Amino acid sequence: MSMTARIAAVLGPTNTGKTTYAIDRMLSYRTGLIGLPLRLLAREVYDRVVDLRGPSVVALVTGEERIVPPRAKYWISTVEAMPEGMGADFVAIDEIQLCADPDRGHVFTDRLLRMRGTHETLFLGSDTMRGPIQTLVSDVEFIYRDRMSQLAYAGSKKISRLQPRSAIVGFSVDNVYAIAELLKRQKGGAAVVMGALSPRTRNAQVALYQNREVDYLVATDAIGMGLNLDIDHIAFSSLSKFDGRRMRQLQPNELAQIAGRAGRGMSDGTFGVTGDAGQIPEEWADAICNHQFTPLKKLNWRNSKLQFGSIDALERSLDQAPSDENLVKAREADDLRALRHLSSEAEIRARASDGKSVQLLWDTCRIPDFRGISPAEHSGLLQVIFQYLHEKGHVPDDFMARQINRIDRIDGDIDTLSKRLAYIRTWTYVAQRNGWTRDEDHWRGATRKVEDSLSDALHQRLTQRFVDRRTSVLLRRLKQKEALLAEVNDQGEVTVEGEFVGKLEGFRFRQDKDATGQEAKTLRQASLQALTPHFHLRADRFYNAPDSEIDFTEQGGLMWGDQAVGKLAKGDDPLKPRVVVFVDDEAGADVAQKVERRLQHFMDRKIAALFEPLVKMRDDEALTGLARGFAFQLVEAMGVVQRADVADDVKALDQDARGTLRKHGVRFGQYTIFMPLLLKPAPTRLRLVLWSLANDLQEFPEAPPPGLVTVPNVEEIPARHYALAGYRKSGARAIRIDMLERLADMLRTEDSRAGFEANADMLSITGMTLEQFADLMGGLGYKAEKGERAKVKLTAPVDAGSSETAASEPQASDAAPVEGQEPASETANDKPVAEPAGQTSGGDVDTLEAPVAEAASAEAPAEAEMEVFFTFTWGGNRGGQRRGGGKPQRNARGGGDNRNERSGGDRPRGGKGKPRGKGGPKGGGDRGAKTFQARPPKKEKPIDPDNPFAAALMGLKDKT
C-alpha cells in the first residue's frame, strides 16, 4: 500500500448516497473491490457497474456465485467472500457498522483492520462507528453525509389504512406470509422480499413493486441493508426478533437502519408501526428522525491468523482473545461449532493429521448451513464432503449428480420450493470452490440452472399466492381517477384493463366468484364504472332487437337470447302482466326504463297475437246479455273451461248467443268448452304463465311437450292445471281435450247400454293400446268388461259401403238425455285435429269388426289363437262425471249443438259415420227433426246467413 493511500470513513444515515459515492470512486481507478453485506445487494451493485462498464471487466464473487471474466478489473463481492492479496487500487467495505453484529461482526472487523486499497480505502456505514474506527484505524479521514430527505414518525396504523408504496416489515417467514395474505385481500397483493430468497427471485419480486404492479412490499429486515426501493412508508409489524438464539428487542439504531429505507432521493419518508406492534417510544422515534444513536464502543473480533498444524492448534487460534480493549471476542460461530463437532470423530482426526488436511477441514466447516437444520445433521453432511475431498481430491460426479437431481423439481408449494432452494445453495457453494469438483464449469452451470428454475417457480408461487393482479390494477386506476377500459366478448365475459372481472348477463354484472371481501368490493366498483357505457350501448341494441330475440320462460322469466333481463309479475288485468326488469342500479334509470319499455311492448304484442281470439271476443261490443257474461267467464278462464263447471250457464244460452260465440272460435264440447286456436303450444304456454301470475302461484305448471295426445296423469297435479294445459285427466293418463271431443263424437253413435267395442278410429286418435284405452274409458265413466275369444283373421276385404256392412253397424240408443246436461255436443262443428306425428294405434283393426268376426267364428280351428277384447257400457255417474262428464249424449239427427260439418250435412252419423236416410234404423229423419234442438221448440227465427250450417239447414227446410 502506498504511503499516501487515502483511508476514509463515509458515515451517515440511510439515503445519503454512500454506496453510489463508493461506486463512482472505484470507477475512477484502474482496479477496485467492494465488499457488501448481502448477496442480494452484491448482485444489485454488480448490475449497476455492469451497466456502466460492461460485463467483460466486472466480476461477482459470493459464496454461491462466481462470475469472473478474464480481464476483470472491478470486483463486487460479499464481505465474507472478498478475495485477498489482489492489490486493488480501491477497496470499500459497506455497512461497516456490522462489526458489532454478534454472528458476522468478526468478519467485518477483520476487513476493517486488514483490507486496504493501494490508493484508496473507504468504510461506509453509520455514524455510530466513528469512535471505533478512529481508535483502530490510523490516518483516517471522516466524511459525514446528510440524509437527502426528511424522515418522520407516523405512529400506528392498521394495515388496511396503510398508504400505497408502503413496506411492512416482519421478522419471521410466517409473519411475512400472513401480512402478504392480508394485503392481497385488502389491497390487491404485495411483493415479498426476504434474505433467504435467491437474487433471481428477489429481483423478480422487487420488479413487481418497482413496476407498480403492486403498491405494497412485505419484507424482513433484509431491506435495511442497502436495498434501494421506492418506499414512502415503513411499517414495523413487530419491535422484536429472534436473533438465532433468543427473542430480543430491536434497538433504535437497528430500527433506524430499516426505517431509513422510506424516502428515496429528495422524497421524504415516514415510518411507524402496525398490527400488534406497540408504539415506538417517543425518545426512540426522535433519535431515528434525527439520526442520533449511542456510539458503538466494542467490535466483535476473531483471530484471522489461524494455525493449521493440527485440529487442536486451529481451535486454540480460533479461541484466542483480542488484545485491544476496543475489541471483544466473538461468540462461537457456526463454522467453529461444526469444527468442534467433526473433530470429535476419530476418523476425522485421523484424516486431518497435517496442515493441508486441517486447512481443508476448516474450509469444509465454513460451508454455511443454508438449510437451517440441526448442527448434528449439518455436521454429518460436512463429514461426507470432507471425506470425499480428502480421499479423492474432489466430490465425485455421481454423488453431485444424485444430490442435484433430487432437488431439480419445480412442483410443490412455496415452502417446498424454498427448502429446495436452500438445499441447492449448499451444492452451489461446493461447486464455486476451486478444485472441489472435477469439472467446475459443468457443476457451476448445473447448480445455477437448478437454482434459476427453482427461483422462477418460487417467484411464480409467491405471485400466485400473494398478488391479485386484477385487484391491484383496478385499485390503482381508480385511485388515479383514470377512465377504465372495459371489454365484453361474445360470451359476455368482461375484462377491465385486460383483467377478467366477471360476466355481463343481460343488464346485470356477475363478478368473478373467486373474489371475496375487499377484493370483491374493488372489483365491483371498478367493473361497474367501466361498464357504464356498455350498459347504454346494450340497452340501445336491446330496444331495437326484433321480438324473435326475446322470449318468456314457463316460470315467467323474460329472456334476451340466453340471458335473463326481467320477469313477469301480477298486474291489474290477467292479460296485462307487469314487467320487472333485471338491471343493475349502477346502469342508471335511463337504461332500466328503456329495457322495461321494450319488454312491455314485447309482452303486449305477444298476448295480442297468441290470444287474439280471446282478446277480440272480450272487446266485441256486439256481445250482449248472457253471451257477454259467458264470454267474460271464458276470458277469465283464458279460453278453457270445464263444461261441468258452467253447465247451467250453457243451458241458458240460446242458439243465437251460441252462434255469436262460435264466430269467435268458441267450441262447445261434450266435456270442455274451449277455443281451439288457444290449444296450440305457444298460446298454451302463455296461458299457463298468465294464469299462474293471476293466481299468485310460486311455482308455475309447465306445458307438456307439444304433439302428445295423452300424457301421464300425475295425481299431485291438480286437474285445473291439466285443463289449462289443454288436457283432461282420465285414468292413468290425461287426454288432450280436442281429441277427447273427437272421441266423444264417436262414442255418441255407440249403444252404451247394450255394450260396444272400441273401433280402430277410437284407438287411432288416442294413440293407445286396447288396455290403455279401457283405462281411459274407465276414467270417463264407462265400465269395461274384459273377455277372450278366438281370433279370426279376415279372409276377404269387406266393402265398407255395402248394405251388409251398414246393416251390421251399431244403432243409436233410445236412452233419454241426462238431466242437467246438453243432449248433444258441438264437437262436430270443428274440423278434426290432425293426428300428431308419432301417434300410433294400439288396437287391432281385425278384432274390431265384430260382425265379421262372428261370421267367421264357425270356421275357426279348434286351437285358434285367443284374443282379448273389452265391452264398454255406461257406468253412470262414475268419477264425479255426472254433470259435465257423464255419459256422452247422442242426437238421432245431430241438429242443434251437434251439427256434423265433417260429413257435409246435418244428419247424425251411424256407427261408421254414414248418414242415416229415411227409413233407417230407429226412427230415421222424422225423429231427428223433432230433436234438432235440446229444448222445446221456440219461435222460429230467421236463419243467420253467416251460420256455417245455414246452407244445410235451408236444404232441409226445402225438402220438408
C-alpha angles and dihedrals in degrees: 000000000000117000088234095050112138121236116188136171111212103198136175144100126301121290094038097116096247095143092046089050091052092050091051091049092049094051089053088068132066093243135013147170130206123190116205131189099234137042088225093055092045089056091049093052091044091056091049093051092045089054089054101040107014130250096275094075102033125085130193120202124178133144090270104026133054123179109167117162116200094251098041114161103164121052124199114191147156112258092249093051098046108136114236130217095029096125093218118183092230132033128180132180115200126209090016091174086079085084083092094053111119095221107032101017095102091061093053091045090053090052090047091054101037115020113091138162118227090235108015139010124190130192112198124195151076123345088238086082095063095097099047093043092050090050099044102034122057125213093016122161118215122216118185118201122197122222112263094221139030125262121207136183114242100184124220126340134171114249089242089059098047114123121244116271091041128142120210114204122213128178101213136045092242091051092049092050094048092052092047091052090052093049090051091057096043106029107021097262146302141242116245124220123181132162091239092062119102115249090250093055093041093051092049091051092046088051089058088057099038092048088051095239083133128021098210136066127198114197147156121241086280088096088067091071102083101291106150113215136155097257123157099179136024117203121191114214089192139013096212135061142186107251096195095276108039145354111267140169118261114244124232093254090053092049089048092053089058099034090051089071087077111096123033126216108328094347115108121232140203136207135196145137135278140182116015095341113121123231118285108247112261094239090051091049090051091049091051093048092047096038093234115144138159108275118246115249106175128046126198115249139184126181111263095187097085127188114223099181091108141345090260092050090050092051091048092052091049090050094052114126122230119259095210117084090218090064129071127199110259118240119254108293127209093260093053091046090053091048092054092047093051095042088062088067113091093213091054092050090049092052095043094060100128139043095262095051092044090053089048089052091050092049088051092051090055091067101116120239094245091165094059092224127146119295090245094054092045091050090051091058091046090052092056092048092047092050091052092047093047096044103036102018091238143039107271117252094232091053092049090047093053093050094047096043090053090056098040098099129108099195122106138058132296095279093049093050091045090055092049089050090052090050095049090051089066092056092041087057091049092049091052094057112098112248097004094110131039094231106031096177092052096049094042089053093044095051092043091052092052092046091050094050091047090046092053092047091048091050089051092050092046090051093046092050102039106026129068099187091187096057092040093054094045094047091051092050091048093051092048088052090230122157107260118226115223128186127192119197129204091275091054093251110154125213123184116197087347094305121117109240106165143288134298109226107188103305097337125090116223107194124210110288092219091070117093139171117350091356091059091048092051092046093053094045094050095040097051092046090053093043096055095097090043091056091056094045091048092048090054091049091048093048090055095042117117119250089249089073093054128068143159126236128229088255094054099264121145116223135194101200104309095337125096111232101165148329139240122253134188114282135191089264121045088222092050108057121181123247121230111193128213102223126141113244089233090062089071138238093278092060093046093050093048092050092046093051092049093050093046090052090050094051094045091053093043093053092044091052101041096037096038095128091048094046093047091050091049092050096042105117090190089073109094141164118358092355091059092046091051091046089053090055090051092050090048089051089045095240102312125086132162110245090222089061093056102028094127093047091050091051089053093056115096122213093264091055091047092048091053091051092046089057087063090054098262113153119202102211130182092250106013137030108212148142108253094208089061092058092072115111097255098050090042091054091048093046092056091051096046094045091048091051093048091051096045096241116174094205118034123220112245126227118249117248110284120260099033117129093195134020132187116281107235109196094211092059111084119241088238091063091052090049091052088052089052099257138110124214113241121161117312092344141040120233127213108258097231091053090046090057091051088051090049089055089056094045091051091070094051128093101245093180098054091036133245140208128237114261128213094263092057092052092042098056092047095043090221138135118243091259092051091046091053089054090049091051090050089056089053093055102267128128116230118204113197121216143162132225141163111284112236122191121215114257097195136017116265119227104238090204098051122115091239092059093047091050092051095054118108112260132223120279123240092222115137121242118271113257116256095021132095109257093228141026129234090221090119091061092080130059115254114272110247115258108259117246113264095024111127134181116256094197132090112241093206093057092052096062093087099176092051091047091052092048092053097042092091091060095049115116119249092251095046119162111261125231134194120236136174129219113206124207131170110269100198123236094353122166095004092297097131101113108027104006106039128115109328110250125230131207117211091223102020098233126145111022095006105057111161110225092162093065091045095240144064099254123105121253125246124225090297098034095264115146114247115233130203113302091026122143120300107005107332122204100342091060091049092053091054094052100040090117128041095227131052110286116279130202106298114253129202112275113254107240089210091057107113089224097047095106093051093047094049088049090055091050091051092052091049 
